[in-house]
Each structure stands twice: as structure tokens, then as C-alpha cells.
Amino acid sequence: MDFSDIVTIVLSITALILIRQLLLMSRRKSEKSLEADYTGEALDPHALARVDEESMREFDILLDNTFIEEE
């Protein structure tokens, strides 16, 4: 057995272990996401429709940043 054969075997085993770890992590993450109690509903949906000075200032800043990026 050459040195390159040993390196190939070690790298193959390492790759298999890493793939296994990635699969285990993705399974754990999907299980945790199912347990989450986030409903996606706003606490006060009517507040999203209100327009005040602060929200208009933030909107202007966002618009200015958008036009600067496009130029």
C-alpha cells in the first residue's frame, strides 16, 4: 500500500463522517423547527397600517438607500 492509498482511505472516511454529521444536524434542526411556537401572526396587525412621522422618515431613508444602490 502506497502513501497515496492511505491518504485516500483516510480522506474518504473523513468525508463519510462529515456527511453523516451534516445529515444528523439537519434532522435535529428540522425537529426543532416543528416544535417552535411561532404562529406568524402580528400581535397588533392594525399597527402595521398606521402612518406616523417616524415610519415616514424610515421609509424615506429606505428609498434614498435604494436609489443610491441603483446608481
N, C-alpha and C positions, 0 to 999 in steps of 0.2 A: 504494500500500500504506500503510495506516494504521499508527500505532504499535502499536495493539492486535493487528493481524495479525502483526507482527514478534514481539511478546511471545508470542503463541500458538504460533508456529512454534518459537521458542527453548524454550519450556516443553515442547512436545511432543517435541522432540529430546532434551531433558534427561530426560524421563520414559522414553523408549525406552532411553537409555543406562543409566539406573538399573535398569530391569527386566532388561536384558541382564547387568549386573553381578551382580544377585541370582541369576539363573539359573546363571551361571558359578560363583559361590560355593557354591551348593547342590550342584552337580555335584562340585566339588572335595571338599566335606565328605563326601559320600556315598562317594566313592572312598577317602578316608582311613579312614572308619569300617569299610570292608570289610577294610582292611589291619590293623586293630587285632588284637592277640593276646589280648584279654581273653576268657576262657572262661566266666566267670560262676560258676565253681566255687569254693567256700570252700577255703582252704588247710587248715583243720582243722575240718571240719563238726561233729565231736563237741564242740568247744569251745562251739558255739552252744547246746548243750543243758545245759551246766554252769551251776549256780546258785551264786553266791557273794555275799558281803556287798556288794561294790561294785556288782554288777549289780542287786541288790535295791534299793539306795539310789537308783540311777539310775532304776529302774522307778518307785519311789515319787515321785521328783521329776517324772517324766513324767506320772504320774497326777494329781498335785497341779496341775500346769500345765494339764492338760486340764480339770479341774473348775473352775479359776479362769476359763478362757476361756469356758466354757459359762454361767457366772453372769452 
